[in-house]
């Protein structure tokens, strides 16, 4: 059983990494003899990546950026799930705040950057706030939809057995809405990475985004590409970690899906 499961995971990993490896090889081969200043060879980009992000700038730029990203994202997760459960369960509150929610969600978080810089400065609190405001909406809206999509029969059974609200939320609401919540988590993660870059491009004195902007201004194109590669790797690894959590928490759902496909 364990051996077959490991074999299946190995096949999935092989398929998942095949295309990235092929694309990297094509990039390496096609850029090997390039003379373009703005598209340097991949070997130079990787050399600068090794020198900059594994040594010089790891503690001064990468770790603060990662802390701001995780801080804003985790606050958005907690607030989005809590508010989503409340609004999903309470119709009158949902209808009361709906116009305000629609107005706020229509505002791009990047448009709030000048206001955030004016109120909070260019420190970590500004970046965390901007990431939070942008990453909140996918989680909140998907949580509301997930809670509202729970079968009404389940509520009737819970009321019949006089299940307390604490147990309803823990054993009915959160498990029932979990698939939709994870859809929001994955969507908001990409938004958080984008807003991290935006907040550091226009309001920062450190971080990956600030480094990329400074490299572009100084025509250090290899460093600029190395920073963009770092952001891509960071986003991929965070998404991979979220996928692993998804498979662990929603193992029951994935097993049902595989069973339905086999039938």
C-alpha positions in Angstrom: 0.0 0.0 0.0 2.7 2.5 1.0 4.9 1.4 -1.9 2.1 2.0 -4.4 1.3 5.3 -2.9 4.9 6.4 -3.1 5.1 5.2 -6.7 2.0 7.3 -7.6 3.5 10.4 -5.9 6.7 9.8 -7.8 4.9 9.7 -11.1 2.9 12.9 -10.3 6.1 14.7 -9.3 7.8 13.5 -12.5 5.0 14.9 -14.6 4.9 18.2 -12.7 8.6 18.9 -13.0 9.0 17.7 -16.7 7.7 20.9 -18.3 9.7 23.3 -16.0 12.9 21.4 -16.7 12.3 21.4 -20.4 11.6 25.2 -20.4 14.7 25.9 -18.4 16.8 23.8 -20.8 15.3 25.7 -23.8 15.9 29.0 -22.1 19.6 28.0 -21.4 20.2 26.9 -25.0 18.4 29.8 -26.7 20.1 32.4 -24.5 23.6 30.9 -24.5 24.9 33.1 -27.3 22.6 36.1 -27.0 24.1 39.5 -27.4 21.0 41.4 -26.1 21.7 43.6 -23.1 18.2 43.2 -21.7 18.0 39.4 -22.1 21.3 38.1 -20.7 22.2 34.4 -20.9 20.6 32.2 -18.2 24.0 31.2 -17.0 24.7 34.9 -16.0 21.3 35.2 -14.3 21.8 32.0 -12.3 25.3 33.2 -11.3 24.0 36.5 -10.1 21.1 34.7 -8.3 23.7 32.5 -6.5 25.8 35.5 -5.5 23.0 37.9 -4.5 20.3 35.8 -3.0 22.2 33.0 -1.4 24.7 35.3 0.3 24.6 39.1 0.1 20.9 40.0 0.1 19.3 37.0 1.8 19.1 38.5 5.3 18.8 42.1 4.4 16.1 41.8 1.6 14.7 38.4 1.2 13.8 37.6 4.9 12.1 41.0 5.5 10.0 40.5 2.3 9.1 36.9 3.3 8.1 38.1 6.7 5.9 40.9 5.3 4.3 38.5 2.8 3.5 35.9 5.4 2.3 38.5 7.9 -0.2 40.1 5.6 -1.3 36.8 4.2 -1.9 35.1 7.5 -3.9 38.1 8.9 -6.0 38.0 5.7 -6.6 34.2 6.2 -7.8 34.7 9.8 -9.9 37.7 9.1 -11.3 36.4 5.8 -12.4 33.0 7.3 -13.8 34.5 10.5 -15.8 37.2 8.7 -16.8 34.8 5.9 -18.3 32.4 8.4 -20.1 35.2 10.2 -21.5 36.7 6.9 -22.3 33.3 5.5 -24.3 32.3 8.6 -26.1 35.6 9.2 -28.2 36.8 6.3 -29.2 40.2 7.7 -25.6 41.1 8.4 -24.6 40.0 5.0 -27.2 42.1 3.3 -26.5 45.1 5.4 -22.7 45.2 4.7 -23.0 44.0 1.1 -22.9 47.5 -0.5 -19.8 48.4 1.5 -18.1 45.1 0.7 -18.8 45.5 -3.0 -17.4 49.1 -2.9 -14.2 48.0 -1.0 -13.5 44.9 -3.1 -13.7 47.1 -6.3 -10.8 49.2 -5.1 -7.5 47.8 -6.3 -5.1 47.5 -3.3 -2.4 49.1 -5.4 -4.5 52.2 -5.6 -4.4 52.5 -1.8 -0.6 52.5 -1.8 -0.2 56.4 -1.7 -2.7 56.5 1.2 -1.0 53.6 3.0 2.4 55.3 2.6 1.0 58.6 3.9 -0.6 57.0 7.0 1.9 54.2 7.8 5.1 55.3 6.2 7.4 53.0 4.3 7.9 50.4 7.0 6.8 46.8 7.3 3.4 47.8 8.7 2.5 49.5 5.4 3.4 46.5 3.3 1.6 44.1 5.6 -1.5 46.3 5.5 -1.5 46.5 1.7 -1.0 42.7 1.3 -3.8 42.1 3.8 -6.3 44.4 2.0 -5.6 42.8 -1.3 -5.5 39.1 -0.2 -8.6 39.4 2.0 -11.3 39.4 -0.7 -10.7 36.1 -2.4 -10.7 34.3 1.0 -13.7 36.2 2.3 -15.9 35.8 -0.7 -15.1 32.1 -1.2 -15.7 31.5 2.5 -19.1 33.1 2.3 -20.0 31.0 -0.8 -18.8 27.8 0.9 -20.8 28.4 4.1 -24.0 29.3 2.1 -23.5 26.2 -0.1 -23.8 23.7 2.9 -26.8 21.4 2.4 -29.8 22.8 4.4 -30.6 19.2 5.5 -27.4 19.2 7.6 -28.7 22.3 9.4 -32.0 20.7 10.1 -30.3 17.6 11.6 -28.1 19.9 13.8 -31.1 21.8 15.1 -33.0 18.5 15.7 -30.1 17.2 17.9 -29.6 20.6 19.5 -26.0 20.8 18.5 -24.3 23.9 20.0 -23.1 26.7 17.7 -19.5 26.0 18.7 -19.8 22.4 17.5 -21.7 23.4 14.4 -18.9 25.8 13.3 -16.1 23.3 14.2 -17.7 20.1 12.8 -20.2 21.4 10.1 -19.4 24.9 8.9 -15.6 24.7 8.5 -15.4 21.2 7.1 -18.3 21.9 4.7 -16.9 25.2 3.5 -13.2 24.0 3.5 -13.0 23.1 -0.3 -14.2 26.6 -1.2 -12.0 28.2 1.4 -8.9 26.6 -0.1 -9.9 27.9 -3.5 -9.8 31.4 -2.0 -6.5 30.7 -0.2 -4.8 29.8 -3.4 -6.2 32.7 -5.3 -5.2 35.2 -2.6 -1.7 33.8 -2.4 -0.8 35.0 -5.9 -2.4 38.4 -5.1 -0.3 38.6 -2.0 3.0 38.1 -4.0 1.9 40.7 -6.5 1.2 43.2 -3.8 4.4 42.5 -2.0 6.3 43.5 -5.2 4.1 46.6 -5.7 4.5 47.8 -2.1 8.3 47.4 -2.3 8.6 49.0 -5.7 7.0 52.3 -4.7 7.3 52.5 -1.0 10.4 50.8 0.5 14.0 51.1 1.2 14.6 47.3 1.3 13.1 44.1 0.1 13.1 42.1 -3.1 10.9 44.6 -5.0 13.2 47.5 -4.0 16.2 45.5 -5.1 14.7 44.8 -8.5 13.8 48.5 -9.0 17.3 49.6 -8.0 18.9 47.1 -10.3 16.8 48.3 -13.2 17.7 52.0 -12.4 21.4 51.1 -12.3 21.1 49.0 -15.5 22.2 45.9 -13.5 20.1 43.7 -15.8 21.4 40.4 -14.4 20.5 41.4 -10.9 17.1 42.5 -12.0 16.4 39.1 -13.7 17.7 37.3 -10.6 15.2 39.1 -8.4 12.4 38.2 -10.8 13.4 34.6 -10.8 13.5 34.6 -7.0 9.9 35.9 -6.8 8.8 33.2 -9.2 10.5 30.5 -7.1 9.0 32.0 -3.9 5.5 32.0 -5.4 5.9 28.4 -6.6 7.2 27.1 -3.3 4.4 28.8 -1.3 1.8 27.4 -3.7 3.3 24.0 -3.3 3.2 24.2 0.5 -0.5 25.2 0.3 -1.2 22.3 -2.0 0.3 19.9 0.6 -1.9 21.4 3.3 -4.9 21.1 1.0 -4.2 17.4 0.4 -3.8 16.8 4.1 -6.8 18.8 5.3 -9.1 17.7 2.5 -7.9 14.1 2.2 -11.4 12.9 2.5 -12.6 15.0 -0.4 -9.7 13.9 -2.7 -10.4 10.2 -1.8 -14.0 10.6 -2.8 -13.0 12.3 -6.1 -10.6 9.5 -6.9 -13.3 6.9 -6.1 -15.9 8.7 -8.3 -13.4 8.7 -11.2 -12.6 5.0 -10.8 -16.3 4.2 -11.0 
